[in-house]
Amino acid sequence: MTSALLFDLDGTLVDTDAEHLVAFQHVFAPHGVTLDREEYKAKIMGATNDKIGQTFLSHLSPEQREETLLAKEIAYRAAVGELAPIAGAAALLDWAVARGLACAVVTNAPRANADLVLKAIGFDQRLPIRVIGSELARGKPDPLPYLTGLERTGARAEHSVAFEDSLPGARAAVAAGLAVVGLTTTLGAAELTGVGAVLAVADFTDPRIFALIESRARG
């Protein structure tokens, strides 16, 4: 029996939603698109860049959409400064390693973003397995990224747990057969449990997380 902990990145291991929102606002404005926090939460959090382009930049050519979203990622990476992981994340990773649990990142973020952010929070060596949605045939909310994470860690869904902060991400993990812990970094607990999260927590210090992991590993 092999168990794994599969972590989304932005909004889950680290709170970077404010930085992403500013970067999107910066590149959308020249194209006449305004974006507020509520729209960001509803239409961008957890979505692939392809989906974001279709939603907000449908008046542009596919090439212009790609250029705009690439500019967004460049702007975001240029603005990244000091970052800190969500409280309890490092301790949870230590606890998982001590128990022989595999760990991986499963994200729709581009690899350059994931590498930069993981290095910034000191998790670069801790989480070498990184599943990037845009490198697969389908990103979240499709379950493929989480199924790929299970494959790469050699784990079974029924013995594993995913951590997510977005509705598309939570749906993807649930569809892959994982127990999902929702991080209330941006969304409310009811929104996350409403799409199948079994727990909604403020951070990784919540003792219910450890009980859930142990129950899944024993199962």
Buried (B, 14 or more C-beta within 10 A) or exposed (E): EBBBBBBBBBBBBBBBBEBBBBBBBBBBEEEEBEBEEEBBBEBBBBBBBBBBBEBBBEEBEEEEBBEBBEBBBEBBBEEBEEBEBBEBBBEBBEBBEEEEBBBBBBBBBBEEBBBBBBEBBEBBEBBEBBBBBBEBEBBBBBBBBBBBBBEBBEBBBEBBBBBBBBBBBBBBBBBBBBBBBBBBBBBEBEBBBBBBBBBBBEBBBBEEBBEBBEEBBEE
